[in-house]
Amino acid sequence: MFTFLTQVTVTSRVISRFGLASALVVLPVASAIGFGVIAVMPLLAVFIIFTIVRRVGEYALAKPAREVLFTVVSREEKYKAKNFIDTAVSRGGDAATGWIVNGVKALGATAGQMAWVLVPAGAALGMGGVVPGPARGDIEAEAEPRSTCQLRKQPTKVMPMCFFDGCSHFLQKG
């Protein structure tokens, strides 16, 4: 429910007002902060709140922002890249993370100690989100119209991305 409300009320405003890079950076920054809080207070309530914040951030901001990055490539390139990302990167990352956590736990590390290691990792990932965002704005400005906005009835330079009506009006400039 939080994800739905955030996506409907916040996502388009963040992307249109602050740019795509800001939406890509929110989740890693929230992760760095969350891991820092877990390192200081490794309590169940903190883990639960952090998990909720991460999932809302992932599905309401980060995933829609990543989808926008695919709007300037062909449909074939998009599906090849997304299949690789979804299987090799996401699933492989999940498996590797599980193995690493189990290995570090076997060495006797606590959740708080592991969280301290993840604070700089979250910050580094946040910096990675800043790089493609501005470049994406340049690509969008040069793109040919590819669809028609259902609200404004005008050609748009991006593929449909809106949650409700397939409209990308919140991504247009001007």
C-alpha positions in Angstrom: 0.0 0.0 0.0 2.9 2.4 0.8 4.4 1.6 -2.5 1.3 2.3 -4.5 0.7 5.6 -2.7 4.3 6.6 -3.1 4.3 5.8 -6.8 1.0 7.6 -7.4 1.9 10.8 -5.4 5.7 11.1 -5.3 7.5 9.3 -8.2 6.5 11.6 -11.1 7.1 14.7 -9.0 10.6 13.5 -8.0 11.5 12.7 -11.6 10.1 15.8 -13.2 11.3 18.2 -10.5 14.7 16.8 -9.5 15.5 14.6 -12.5 16.0 11.0 -13.1 19.3 10.9 -11.2 17.6 11.8 -8.0 15.2 8.9 -8.3 18.1 6.6 -9.0 20.0 7.9 -5.9 17.2 7.7 -3.3 17.4 4.0 -2.7 21.2 3.7 -2.2 21.3 6.7 0.0 18.4 5.4 2.1 20.3 2.1 2.3 23.4 3.7 3.5 21.4 5.6 6.2 19.5 2.4 7.1 22.6 0.3 7.4 24.1 3.0 9.6 21.1 2.9 11.9 21.2 -0.9 12.0 24.9 -0.7 12.9 24.1 1.5 15.9 20.8 -0.1 16.9 20.5 -3.7 15.7 16.9 -4.1 16.8 14.1 -6.0 15.1 12.0 -2.9 14.8 14.8 -1.1 13.0 15.2 -4.1 10.6 11.4 -4.1 9.9 11.3 -0.3 9.2 14.4 -0.5 7.0 13.0 -3.4 5.0 9.7 -1.4 4.4 11.6 1.7 3.4 13.9 -0.3 1.0 11.0 -2.1 -0.7 8.9 1.1 -1.1 12.0 2.8 -2.5 12.7 0.0 -4.8 9.3 -0.5 -6.3 8.0 3.1 -6.2 11.1 5.1 -7.2 14.1 3.0 -8.3 12.4 0.5 -10.6 10.3 3.2 -12.5 13.5 5.3 -12.8 15.4 2.3 -14.2 12.6 1.6 -16.7 12.9 5.1 -18.0 16.5 4.4 -18.9 15.2 1.8 -21.4 13.0 4.2 -23.3 15.7 5.2 -25.8 16.7 1.7 -27.0 14.9 -0.6 -29.3 12.4 -3.1 -28.0 14.7 -6.0 -28.8 17.7 -4.5 -27.0 15.4 -3.6 -24.0 14.2 -7.2 -23.5 17.6 -8.7 -23.9 19.1 -6.3 -21.4 16.2 -6.7 -19.0 16.3 -10.5 -19.1 20.0 -10.4 -18.3 19.6 -7.9 -15.5 16.6 -9.8 -14.0 18.3 -13.2 -14.1 22.1 -12.8 -14.0 22.4 -9.6 -12.0 19.4 -9.7 -9.7 19.2 -13.4 -9.0 22.9 -13.9 -9.1 23.4 -11.0 -6.7 20.8 -12.4 -4.3 22.5 -15.8 -4.3 26.0 -14.3 -3.9 24.7 -12.1 -1.0 23.3 -15.1 0.7 26.6 -17.0 0.5 28.6 -14.0 1.6 26.3 -13.3 4.6 26.4 -17.0 5.7 30.2 -17.0 5.3 30.7 -13.8 7.3 28.3 -15.1 10.0 30.3 -18.3 10.2 33.3 -16.2 11.0 31.4 -14.7 13.9 30.4 -11.3 12.6 27.3 -9.7 14.0 24.5 -7.9 12.1 25.8 -4.5 13.3 29.4 -5.2 12.1 28.1 -6.3 8.7 25.9 -3.2 8.5 29.0 -0.9 9.0 30.6 -2.5 6.0 27.4 -1.9 3.9 27.3 1.9 4.7 30.1 2.8 2.3 28.7 0.3 -0.2 25.3 2.1 -0.2 27.1 5.4 -0.6 29.1 4.1 -3.6 26.0 2.8 -5.3 24.4 6.2 -4.8 27.3 7.8 -6.7 26.7 5.2 -9.5 23.1 6.5 -9.8 24.3 10.0 -10.4 26.3 9.2 -13.5 23.6 7.8 -15.9 20.9 10.3 -14.9 22.3 13.4 -16.5 23.3 11.5 -19.6 19.8 10.2 -19.9 18.4 13.7 -20.0 20.7 14.5 -23.0 19.5 11.3 -24.8 15.9 12.2 -24.2 16.3 15.7 -25.6 17.7 14.2 -28.9 15.1 11.3 -29.1 12.5 11.2 -31.8 8.8 11.1 -30.7 7.9 7.5 -30.0 4.4 7.5 -28.6 1.4 9.8 -28.0 0.7 11.2 -24.5 -2.9 10.2 -23.6 -3.5 13.3 -21.4 -2.0 16.0 -23.7 -2.6 14.2 -27.0 0.9 15.1 -28.2 3.8 13.0 -29.4 6.3 12.2 -26.6 10.0 11.5 -26.7 9.8 8.5 -24.4 8.0 5.2 -24.3 4.8 5.1 -22.2 5.7 4.8 -18.5 2.7 6.2 -16.5 1.1 3.9 -13.9 -2.5 4.5 -14.9 -3.0 5.4 -18.6 0.3 4.6 -20.3 1.2 8.3 -20.5 4.7 9.7 -20.0 3.6 13.3 -19.7 5.5 13.7 -16.4 8.8 13.1 -18.2 8.4 15.7 -20.9 10.4 18.9 -20.8 8.5 22.1 -21.4 
